[in-house]
Amino acid sequence: MTDTAAANPIHAAIGKTVADNAVVLFMKGEPEQPRCGFSAVVVQILDHLGVDFVGVDVLQDDALRDGVKSFSDWPTIPQLYVKGEFVGGSDIVREMFQSGELKPFLAEQGVL
């Protein structure tokens, strides 16, 4: 655990969630009911590819919503993590899907 995670319990919780689950989507809403279009796009792509993932609703907690952004140093939500690594937000996931990069990447990670 880094000093930052020890000093920031939100970062520690995010780190644990990312470490404990192969695919995590920090999103607005739930996978069954996304509450923003960008989150919905990523959910649709993951569902289309048949990826088993954990959705974490950042709207339930302001500290979590802000913490996710500082944890990844990425300003927007949703945020996709695969095997502990930050992949990107909605635009990146969509571009990877459209270019055909996402499916092989997920297969290489053993989550497809």
Beta strands, then each sheet from edge to edge (+ up, - down):
strand 1: 23-27
strand 2: 29-30
strand 3: 33-34
strand 4: 54-57
strand 5: 79-82
strand 6: 85-88
sheet 1: 4+ 1+ 5- 6+
sheet 2: 2+ 3-
end
